[in-house]
Amino acid sequence: MQRIMLKSKIHRASITRCDLNYEGSITIDLALAEKANLREFERVDVYNVTNGKRLSTYVLYGERNSGVIGLNGAAARLGEVGDLVIIASYAVYDEEELKNFKPVILLVDENNKIKEIR
């Protein structure tokens, strides 16, 4: 049997920009993306804690250590600068892989700097 499990999560990041005229996606600080094991163009779900809206999109890397979390294209209509979001990625695991499974959870501060890795 295979199961879809949470692979990684960036918890309560702050949106730093919204760009309606961009091609689309979510821009994530490269340092955060690397720590969260997120690859460029990987699908992620974004849960807006502030307004309750949810979306699925893909990752684009932003400048390393910039703290950028940017909603682009149509996604820019689902949040505002300052909103808190949870960015989650999922993967398919078999039962053998689940024996040592542990998702990566990044807790960030108000500047999107890592406070804790769980």
C-alpha positions in Angstrom: 0.0 0.0 0.0 1.1 3.6 -0.6 0.0 6.6 1.4 0.1 10.3 0.6 1.8 12.0 3.5 2.9 15.5 4.5 6.5 15.8 3.2 7.2 19.3 4.5 5.6 22.5 5.7 6.5 26.1 6.2 4.3 27.2 9.1 2.8 30.7 9.4 5.0 32.5 6.9 4.1 36.1 6.1 3.2 37.1 2.5 5.7 39.7 1.5 4.4 40.5 -2.0 1.5 39.9 -4.4 2.0 40.3 -8.1 -1.2 39.8 -10.2 0.7 40.4 -13.5 3.3 37.6 -12.9 3.2 34.4 -14.7 1.9 32.4 -11.8 3.0 30.4 -8.7 4.4 31.1 -5.3 7.9 32.6 -4.9 9.7 31.2 -1.8 13.0 32.3 -0.4 15.6 29.8 -1.6 17.0 29.2 1.9 13.5 28.3 3.2 12.7 26.2 0.2 15.9 24.2 0.6 15.3 23.6 4.3 11.8 22.5 3.6 13.0 20.1 0.8 11.0 22.0 -1.8 12.2 21.8 -5.4 11.5 24.5 -8.0 8.3 23.7 -9.9 7.1 21.3 -7.2 3.4 21.4 -6.4 2.5 22.9 -3.0 -0.8 23.7 -1.3 -1.0 27.1 0.3 -3.4 27.7 3.2 -4.1 31.3 4.1 -4.5 31.4 7.9 -5.7 35.1 7.7 -8.6 34.6 5.3 -9.1 30.9 5.1 -8.6 30.6 1.4 -6.6 27.7 -0.1 -4.8 27.1 -3.3 -2.5 24.7 -5.1 0.4 26.0 -7.2 4.1 25.4 -7.8 7.3 26.8 -6.3 9.6 29.3 -7.8 12.8 30.1 -6.0 13.2 33.6 -4.7 16.4 35.3 -3.5 18.2 33.4 -0.8 17.7 34.8 2.7 15.4 37.5 1.4 12.4 36.3 3.4 10.3 36.5 0.2 6.9 34.7 0.1 5.1 36.0 -3.0 1.8 35.1 -4.4 1.9 35.4 -8.2 -0.7 35.5 -11.0 -4.2 34.4 -10.0 -3.0 33.4 -6.6 -2.3 37.1 -5.8 -6.1 37.5 -5.5 -6.2 35.0 -2.6 -4.0 36.9 -0.2 -2.5 40.2 0.8 0.9 41.4 2.0 1.1 40.5 5.7 -1.3 37.5 5.6 -0.1 34.4 7.3 0.1 31.3 5.2 1.0 27.6 5.6 2.9 26.1 2.6 2.6 22.3 2.5 4.0 19.7 0.2 3.0 16.0 0.1 4.6 12.9 -1.3 3.6 9.2 -1.8 5.4 6.8 0.5 5.2 3.0 0.7 4.9 1.2 4.0 8.7 0.5 4.2 9.5 4.2 3.8 7.0 5.1 6.5 8.9 3.1 9.1 11.4 6.0 9.4 9.1 8.7 8.1 9.2 12.2 9.6 8.0 15.4 7.7 10.1 18.5 7.8 8.3 21.3 9.7 9.7 24.8 9.6 8.4 27.4 12.0 9.3 30.9 10.9 9.2 34.3 12.6 7.5 37.5 11.3 10.4 38.1 8.9 10.1 34.5 7.5 13.4 33.5 9.2 13.5 30.0 10.6 12.8 29.9 14.4 12.7 26.1 14.7 12.9 23.0 12.6 10.8 20.0 13.8 
